[in-house]
Amino acid sequence: MPPRTRDTRAVNGNTPVDSVSLAIIEQLQEDGRRPYAAIGKAVGLSEAAVRQRVQKLLDQGVMQIVAVTDPLTVGFRRQAMVGINVEGDLDPVADALTGMEEVEYVVVTAGSFDLIVEVVCEDDDHLLEMINKRIRTLPGVRSTESFVYLKLRKQTYTWGTR
């Protein structure tokens, strides 16, 4: 890993995250169940100090600690990226997409699409229903283009501290 060029980073444009907090995040990215005492030993803090920092990072929305599954192993055999073009205000469409449980993330973009969403579905029929009956029927959706995942070659969540 290349050396850091700064001791802090801005979070959400204003709250700094220092190098110790970044080191704690790295420890949790390697193992989200790592004990606070072990993290403290690795970053030079007490267990209590680590616990406080982790809670602050969670409260600020800097990170989440979640279980990440392989969709295929839990019955979701079809993933796709869907590019969406919208007429008018993007916010109502983005809000509606955010409320759909199959939608993993919603990104407002500049370029060929106004929004890009990732969907995780049980199978092709489920994906077709999502696109045809739920996404395309949203008021303001002008067009969609789907990119079906054939094979996922890399999925990582360690980018947050590099």
N, C-alpha and C positions, 0 to 999 in steps of 0.2 A: 504494500500500500504506500503511495507517495506521501511524503510528510505534509502535514497541514500548514497552510500559509497564514492562518488566522487562529487566534485563541478563542474567538467567539463567533457565532453566526446569529443573524437576526432570525427570529421566529415570527411568522405572520407580519413581517415588516417592522417589528418593534422590540420584542423581548429577546435579549441575547441568550444563546445556549453556549456555555463555556466548554472548554476541552474536556473537563471532567464529566460533564453531562453527556457529551458525545461518546466518551469512553464507556459510560454506563449503558448507553443505547447500543453500542457495538456488542457489549457483553450479552445483553438481552436478545439481540438479533441472532447471536450464535446459539443461545438456549434461553427461551423465554421463561423457563422454570428454574433458571440458575438461582441459587439462594443469595439473598442480599449479603450475607457474610462473605461468600466467595467473590461476589462482585466488588465488595469493599476492599478485600485483599488485593484484587487485581488493579483497582484504581486509586488505592491509597486513602480510603475513607472508612469510617466505622459503619457497621451494619445499619445503625439508626440514621446516619447521614444519607446513606444510599436509599433507604426506605423513604425519607423525606424528599429527596431529589426525584425519585421515581414517581411519587405521588404528584409532585409539582408538574413534572413532564406530562403526566396523564391529564391533570386538571387543565393545563394550558392547551391540550390538544396536539402537543408535539408528537406524541406516539400513542399507540394502542398496544396492548398485549393480547393477542388472539391466537387461537389454534388455526393453522392453515392446513387445509386438506387438499389432496389430489382429487379433483372432481370425478375422475373416472372410477376411483375406488369407492366412492360413496353414491354411485348411481347417476351421475350427470355425464352423459356420453357426448354431449355436443356443446362446444363453446364457439362463440363467434364475436367478431367486432362488427358493429353496425355504424356506418356513417350516415348521418341524418342531415338533410337540408330543411330549413324552417323558413316560413314566411312570417314576417313580423317579429314580435318579441320572443326571444329565446327562453326567457325565464319560465313561463308556464309549461313549456314542453320539457325543459330540463327538470323542473320540479316533479312533473308527472312521472318521468322516467326514474327519478330518484326513489320514488315510492314503490317501484316494481321490485319484488323480491328476487327475480331472476337477473336483474341488472346489478352487476358488481361495481361498476363505476361509470360516471358521467363526466365527460370532459367538454368544455366549451373551447372551440378551436378557431383558428384563422386559417383559411385555405379552402380546399375543395368542399369541406363539410363544415356545418355550423356546430354540430355536436358529434361526438364519437362515444359510443357506449360499448361495454363488454357485457355479454349475456352468457349465462351458464344454464343450459337446459338439459332435460332428461334424454332427449333424442331429437331426431330431425322433425318429427311431427310437432313436438313442443316448440322448437325453434320457429317453425312455420307459423304456428299459432301466435307466438310472441310478435313476430314481425308483421304478419298480415292483419291480425285482429286487434292487437294492442298498441303497437308502435305506430303503424301507418294510419290508424284511425284517430290519433291524437289531433285535436284542432291545431292547425299551424304547420303540421308536418307536410312538406312538399314532396320529398323523395327520400328513399333509403338505398343504401348499397351495403350488402353483407359480405363479410370476409370470414368464411368458415375455417376453423382451426382443424387442420389435418393431423398435426403433431406439435406438441408444445416442446420446444427444444431447451428453453431456459426460462426459469421463473425465479426471481430472487427479490428479496426485500432488504438487502444490505446497502442500497444506494444512499440511504438517509444520512450516512456519516462520512462518506468518502470525500 
